[in-house]
Each structure stands twice: as structure tokens, then as C-alpha cells.
């Protein structure tokens, strides 16, 4: 007897394009959300997006509560929860980059309230996923949460965000290639639960960016459109899988270990991009996929070497040879790499000199 079942939570509305920020009140109305919202934002996104949205709400007779966060932390999540409870709000709106959206996401999950995602930078796939990420000391915690009820992504705002944030988002998506390779390997060797649908969707998002890398350029709304669609597809793949597996493998373990060894040295997306070059090589040796990843990253101005990342060679080798210890997730790294083998891979792929 067939007894398999699943429960997939996805955004109800995804609104992407030019000047869609002005449609946020309409999106809320379409969702039949009532009551006072709580905006969770950070300083720059507040001026760029949160204040204009607040003005639209006030014109509609609704005064939002606002929490401006400086850093992503569990203390910030607690602050948002306390504000939501004392201000008697009905739902949350995360406005900004990964920091504000992840905090809003985790707070809404704790409160049992819906939230909207309004990204101001196409820097990672958390804008639509069911995972939140918050650093604590030298560790980054990935926490299960609810995906947003809706996403409002204004391509004009995204195109004008700092270019390195967009390239980090692109690199994060391109790394889906190796994340899915690791997922399939774990399924074959460890019987880890696997979704063909989620894996295919995740791979497709990486292919979109690799195939269109020469079209991704600073300040172009069309580029922001392509990148944002890919980020959304990646987030949806995680929701379908009920796991971060479609977008997180050994390349993410490598990035998390870099965060421990060299906190704040580089953007997350750039780190996983470099990790993806090396782990793709481990999966395929001299076959071309690692070169395709490296060339695509280079085309969009994302780092492809330790020097471009701003991290020394020894730190890269140390991270690659120890990152399997980060979490109990089977990847191509297995139970770890010998330091000499890690150095050899980093040299052969050009990551270190």
C-alpha cells in the first residue's frame, strides 16, 4: 500500500519586477491580512524601502510598528518577538537583505504569524526559503522556519544594491550544482531521503545562472530579474524538500568553517562559490563541471581564488580539511580530507597558488 505523504509550504504570491514595491499594500490586501504589521529592517533598507512602504500603509490608514536591527543575532530575534507581542501586531514584514528577512522569518515562526519578504538585495536564497540563518560566536545556526506568505522583489531596488551582494547571490545559486551532487551521493550511500523534483529544480536554477552569466551585469534590472527568479526557485526547492539539502552541501560546510577561522572576511555567497569549485573537482576530477563553475563565477566578477576572497592559502586548506566536522551531513568529503589532499585540490583548481 502506498502511504507516502508530504506537506509543502510555499509563498502564495511572488511579485517581481519594476516598481512593485508600491504594490506591497495591494499584496497584503490580496492575502486578506488585517491588523497592524511589524516591519523588521536595517538602517540602509529602511531608507530605501521600509519608509516608502510605511508611507503607503499610513495612506491606507495603517501605522506599522518598526524594528531596525543592526546585526543578525538571536537577541535581535527576541527583540522582534517582544515588540510584536507588546505592539499587538498581526503579521511581520522583513525588509532588507538576509539579516532582516531571516530575523523576521524566525520571529514569525515563533509567534505563529505570517510574514512577507521584501528583499533589497539579491544576495541569497533565504528571501523565499523555509530556513533561517543566524551567527552565534564562531558558529552559524541554520534554523527551520516558515516560508513567507508572499515575496515582493522590486528589480529597480535590487539592481541598485551593491554589486558584490548580487554576485554573492549568484555564487550561492551556482553552488547548487555541488549541493545536489552531495545530496545524490548521500542518498546512494547513506539512504538519505531524496526528492527528484527538488533536486531538478535546484539544478535548473544553477543552470540558469551559468548559461546566462554573460548577461549578469551591474545596474541592470534585467540582470536583477534573472538572479531573483533563480534565488526564488532555489528557496522553493528547499521548501519542497523540507531540507536545505538542495542548496547546501560540502561547499556550505567549507564556508561555515571559513566563518569560524576568519570571521567576516568574505561574503557567504562568495565563500560557497569557491567551495563549489573545489568540491565539484572532487566529484568529477578533470571533467569540466568545476571549470564551468569557475568560469561562470569569473564572468560575474565573483571571486575564484583565495586571494580574491581576501583569505590566505593556509586558511583555505585548513577549512577544506576540517569542515566535515561542522555538522552530521554526508557529503563528498566523507569523514574528512587529508591536509595534503586538500592542498592538492585547492592548487589544481587554482583556488590557491
N, C-alpha and C positions, 0 to 999 in steps of 0.2 A: 504494500500500500504506500502511495506517495504521501508523505507527511511534511514535506519541506514548506516553510513559510518565511516571509520576511516583511519588515516594516520599514519603508524608505521615506524619510522626511526630506523634502526639497522645498526651495523657495516657491511661493505661489506666483509672485510676479518678479520678473527680471527686466528692468528698464535701462537700456543702454543707448547713449547717443548724445548728440549736440544739444546743450541747454536743457537736459532732462532734470537737472537739479530743481528747476522751477516747478516740476511736476510732483514733488515729494508729497505735498498736501493731497493731491489727487490720488496718489498711490495709497496713502493712509485711508482715504475715503473708500477706495475700492476694496480694501481689506476689511472694511466695516469696523475699524478700530476707533474706539471712543475714549474720551478722557484725556488726561494731561500726559504728554510724553516727557521722558527724561533724555536729553541729549548727552552723550558721552563723547568728548572730543579732546583735542590737544591744541596748544596755542596757535600754530600756523593754520591748521584746518579749521579752527574756529572762525578766523577772519575770512578765509577763502570760501567756506561752505556753510558752517553751522550758523553764523549770524544771518546770512541771507535766507536760509531755510526758516530760522526763528522768526524773521520778519514776515514771511509768508504765513506762518502759523498764527502770528499775532493779528494779521489782517483778517484771518478767518475766525478770530475771537478766542484763540487758544494761546496761553502763555507757557512755553516749555520751561521745565527745570533744566539746568545745565551743570554738568560736572566737567571741569577741564583737568585732565591728567597730564603729568609731566613725564612719568615713566611707567612702563608696564610692570606691575607687581601685584601680588596677592593683596597687599594693603590697599592698592587702588581699586581692586575688585570689591573689597569690603566697604570702601568709601562709597562706591556707586550703590551697593546694596542698601547701605544705611540711608543714603539720600533718597533712594526710591521708596523706602518704607516711610520716612518722615514726611516726604512731599506728596505722598499718596498718588503716585503716578500709575498709569495703566499699561504703558509699554515703553521700550527703550529704542533709541536711535543711535547707532555707532557711526560717528562721522570723523573720518581721518584715514590714517594708514593702519598697519597691522596692530599697533598698540591700542588705539581707541576701540577698534572693532573687536579685537579679542577680549578686551575687558568688558565691553557691553555684552558680548556673547556669553561669557561665563557668568556674569551677574544675572542676565536674563534667565539662564538655565537654573541658577539657584533660586530665583524668585518665582519661577514658573510663569514668566511673562514672555510674550513675543518681542522680537526686536527687528529693526530694519538696519540694513548695512548700506552705508553711503561712503564708498571709498574715495579718497582724494589722491591716491597714488596706486598705480598698478604694480605693487611691489611683491605680492604673494597671493596664493590661492585661498588664504583664510577669509577673504571677503565673502565667500559663499559656503565654506565647508562647515562640517559639524565638529571641528576640533578647535581648541583654543591653545595658545602657547604663551607661557609667562616665565621669565627667568627668575631664578631664586639663587642668589650667591653665584657659584660657578656651574649651576645646573639649570637646564631649561626643561620645564614641565609641559608635556602635551596632554591636554585635558579634554575629555569628551564633553560636548555641549550640543545645544540645538542649532541647526542652521537658521539663517534669517528667514523671516516671513517674506521679505522682499529685498531686492537689491536695486539701488538707484545709482548708476555709474555714469557720470557726466564726462564725455570724452574730451571736452574742452579743458576741464579742470585736470583730468588725468594727463593730457598731452603737455600741460604746462608744469607738471610736477618735475622735481629734479630728475634729470636723465638717468642718473645712476640707480634711482629707485625702479624705474621702468626696466632697465637692463637686468636688475636683480630679479624682478618678477619673471622676465623672460627666461633667465637661467634656472629659476626654480621650476618652471614648467618643462624646460628641455630635460631636466634631470628625471622627469617621469619615466624616460626610457629605461634607466637603470633600476629605478624603483620597481617597475613591473617585471624586469628580468629577475630581480631578487625575489619578488613575490611568487613567480612561477617556480623558481628553484626551491623555495621553502615549501611550496605545495607538493612538489615531486618528492622531495627528500624527507620532509617532516609532516606531511599531510596537513599543512596549514590551510584553513578554509580559503577558497579562491573563487572569485567572480569573473567569468569571461567577459561579461558586459562591462563591469567597472574597469577591468584591465584594458579592454579595447578602447574605451572612451579616454582613459588616461593616456594611452599611447597616441591616440589621434591628436590630442592637444599638443603633445611634444612635436608631432609631425607638422602640425600647422605652423609652429614657430620655426622649425628647421627649414621647412620648404619656403617660408616667407621671410627668412631672416634679412634678406637684402632690402625688404620693404619697411623694416622697423627702423625709423629714424626719429631724432629729437624733434619735438614741437609739432608733429603731425597727428591730427585727430584720427586719421585712418589707421595709423600705427597703434594708437591707444585702443581703437576699436578691435583690432586683431588680437592684441595682447589681453585685453579684458575678456573677450569671448573665450580665449584659451584658459585663463585663470578660473573663469566660472565653470567651464567643463571639468577642470581638474577637481574643483571643490565638490561638484556634483558626483564625480566618480567616488570620492571618499564617502559621501553620504550613502551612495548605493551599496558600497562595500561595508558600511558601518565600521570603517577602519581607515587609518592613514596609509595603509599598505599601498594603494595605487599611486601614491605620490611621495613615499618615504621609504628608502632602503638604506643601503650602506653609505650612500653619498650623504644622507642626512646624519647618520651616526658620525661620519667624518666631520661634518660641520659642527655638530654639538660638541665634539671633543676639541675642536679649534676654539670654541667659545670658552671652554674650561682652561685651555692652555694660554690663549691670547684673547681675553675678553674684550669685545668691542673693536677688534682690529679690522673687521670687514663686515659687509652686509651678508645676511643669511643666504640670500639667493646666489650671490657670487661664490660663497663657500661651497654650496651644494653643486654648483656648476663645475667647479674644479674637481670636487669629489666624484662627480659623474664621469668626467673624462677618465679618471683612473680606474673606477670600478667597471666601466664599460670595457676597458682593456682587459681586466681580469676575467670578464665574461667571454670575451672573444679573441684575446690575443691580438694578432696583427690584422684581423678582419677590420673592415672600415668604419664600424659604428662609432668608435671612440674618436676617430678623426672627424667624422661628420659632426659630432657634438662639439669638438674643439673649434672647428671651422665656423659653425653657427654662432657659438659664443663670441668668437673673434669678430664676426660680421656685425654683431650688435654692440660692440665695444665693451663686452663683459670680460673680466679677467680670465686668462687661460694659464697663467703661471703664478707661482708663489710670490714672485717679486711684484707682479701687478696687483696681487691681493694685499700686499703690504705685510707679508708673513715670511719669516726666514725658512730656508730649506729644512733645517733640522726639526722645526715645529711641525711641518707638513708630514715628515717621516714619522715623528712621534705620534701624531694624531692618527695616521693611517694604520699604524701597527698596534694601537691600543683601543681604538674606538669601538671594537666589538664588545667591550666591557660595559658600554653605556646602558644597554637595555637587552632584555631577553627577546631578541628578534633575529631569526636566522636570515643571513644574507650570504653573498658570495665570499665574505670574509670569514665565514665559519667560526672557528674558535680562535681566530686571530692570525695575523701575518707576522712572520719573522721580520725583524727590522731591516735586514739586508734585502729581503724580497720587496719590502715596501719601498726602499730607496730605489731599487732597480725599476719598479713600476713607475715611480714618480719621474725618474730620469728618462725612461723610454717614451713616456707620453709628453715630455717637455715641460712638465709642471715645475721641476727643479732643474738646475744646471749641473 
